[in-house]
Amino acid sequence: MKKQNKGYILILGAKSDIAQALAKIYVANGYDLYLAGRNVEYELSEFVQKISNCFNSKIEFLEFDITDYESLENFYDLINEKPIGVISFIGLSDNQLKNDGNIKQIKKIVDTNFLGIVSLFEIIANDFKLRQSGFIAAVTSIAADRGRRKNYIYAASKAALNIYLSGQRNRLHRYNVNINTIKLGIVNTKMIKGLKYPKFLISEPETVARKIFRIQQKSIDVAYVPSYWGFFMFIIKIIPESIFKRIHI
């Protein structure tokens, strides 16, 4: 007898390395998937074919642009079987030093990392509220804990997202909707290509995906991934501003 799957998970920004690693974990645990992003079917068809041969889950592609605000309500309305949860890997980073004062680039970062995600999350949150179930998870960043000269626009947009998630958590707790804030450290993905970090600080996508799955399944409100970043960022945050402003990191 065919085992009934547990429902659809909507993965936003599904082309990321971590998102793909997490997709494998979800299908291995009996979930169906919506993989959403730009050009997802073209770029992920081979990946989906591989995991479809191993597992019995349904996987569908959803094309959308997170910065096209006016299309987001229609995007969600057109999903026939609504997801039981959504997790966002959407993020745009940049070297602030190379784009200092570039308002167009600043707007693009804020639109992608905050305004677009919030616009879609508001739609999904109201649906989950009515259904009185579901989860909303977002991968943010340790960068949001303190502004640095190299990426303060990116950090500010992620910090704004963290505050938004905190507010939604407070709002939706009584409706049995879980909100997971995942503060991600340095991961071996395309985002850090060309950047130099100590090897011991770099995690692999598969390791991070397993931790994210566990956070979501246990309904943990806020978590650093890997967890040791919580200690590192505690140290960073307690440095007085008068000293921190002199540190070139």
Secondary structure in CASP SS format (residue, H / E / C, confidence):
PFRMAT SS
TARGET T0000
AUTHOR 0000-0000-0000
METHOD secondary structure of the structure
MODEL  1
M C 1.00
K C 1.00
K C 1.00
Q C 1.00
N C 1.00
K C 1.00
G C 1.00
Y E 1.00
I E 1.00
L E 1.00
I E 1.00
L E 1.00
G C 1.00
A C 1.00
K C 1.00
S C 1.00
D H 1.00
I H 1.00
A H 1.00
Q H 1.00
A H 1.00
L H 1.00
A H 1.00
K H 1.00
I H 1.00
Y H 1.00
V H 1.00
A H 1.00
N C 1.00
G C 1.00
Y C 1.00
D E 1.00
L E 1.00
Y E 1.00
L E 1.00
A E 1.00
G E 1.00
R C 1.00
N C 1.00
V H 1.00
E H 1.00
Y H 1.00
E H 1.00
L H 1.00
S H 1.00
E H 1.00
F H 1.00
V H 1.00
Q H 1.00
K H 1.00
I H 1.00
S H 1.00
N H 1.00
C H 1.00
F C 1.00
N C 1.00
S C 1.00
K C 1.00
I E 1.00
E E 1.00
F E 1.00
L E 1.00
E E 1.00
F C 1.00
D C 1.00
I C 1.00
T C 1.00
D C 1.00
Y H 1.00
E H 1.00
S H 1.00
L H 1.00
E H 1.00
N H 1.00
F H 1.00
Y H 1.00
D H 1.00
L C 1.00
I C 1.00
N C 1.00
E C 1.00
K C 1.00
P C 1.00
I C 1.00
G E 1.00
V E 1.00
I E 1.00
S E 1.00
F C 1.00
I C 1.00
G C 1.00
L C 1.00
S C 1.00
D C 1.00
N C 1.00
Q C 1.00
L C 1.00
K C 1.00
N C 1.00
D C 1.00
G C 1.00
N C 1.00
I H 1.00
K H 1.00
Q H 1.00
I H 1.00
K H 1.00
K H 1.00
I H 1.00
V H 1.00
D H 1.00
T H 1.00
N H 1.00
F H 1.00
L H 1.00
G H 1.00
I H 1.00
V H 1.00
S H 1.00
L H 1.00
F H 1.00
E H 1.00
I H 1.00
I H 1.00
A H 1.00
N H 1.00
D H 1.00
F H 1.00
K H 1.00
L H 1.00
R H 1.00
Q C 1.00
S C 1.00
G C 1.00
F E 1.00
I E 1.00
A E 1.00
A E 1.00
V E 1.00
T E 1.00
S E 1.00
I H 1.00
A H 1.00
A H 1.00
D H 1.00
R C 1.00
G C 1.00
R C 1.00
R C 1.00
K C 1.00
N C 1.00
Y H 1.00
I H 1.00
Y H 1.00
A H 1.00
A H 1.00
S H 1.00
K H 1.00
A H 1.00
A H 1.00
L H 1.00
N H 1.00
I H 1.00
Y H 1.00
L H 1.00
S H 1.00
G H 1.00
Q H 1.00
R H 1.00
N H 1.00
R H 1.00
L H 1.00
H H 1.00
R H 1.00
Y H 1.00
N C 1.00
V C 1.00
N E 1.00
I E 1.00
N E 1.00
T E 1.00
I E 1.00
K E 1.00
L E 1.00
G C 1.00
I C 1.00
V E 1.00
N C 1.00
T C 1.00
K H 1.00
M H 1.00
I H 1.00
K C 1.00
G C 1.00
L C 1.00
K C 1.00
Y C 1.00
P C 1.00
K H 1.00
F H 1.00
L H 1.00
I C 1.00
S E 1.00
E C 1.00
P H 1.00
E H 1.00
T H 1.00
V H 1.00
A H 1.00
R H 1.00
K H 1.00
I H 1.00
F H 1.00
R H 1.00
I H 1.00
Q H 1.00
Q H 1.00
K C 1.00
S C 1.00
I C 1.00
D C 1.00
V E 1.00
A E 1.00
Y E 1.00
V E 1.00
P C 1.00
S C 1.00
Y H 1.00
W H 1.00
G H 1.00
F H 1.00
F H 1.00
M H 1.00
F H 1.00
I H 1.00
I H 1.00
K H 1.00
I H 1.00
I C 1.00
P C 1.00
E H 1.00
S H 1.00
I H 1.00
F H 1.00
K C 1.00
R C 1.00
I C 1.00
H C 1.00
I C 1.00
END
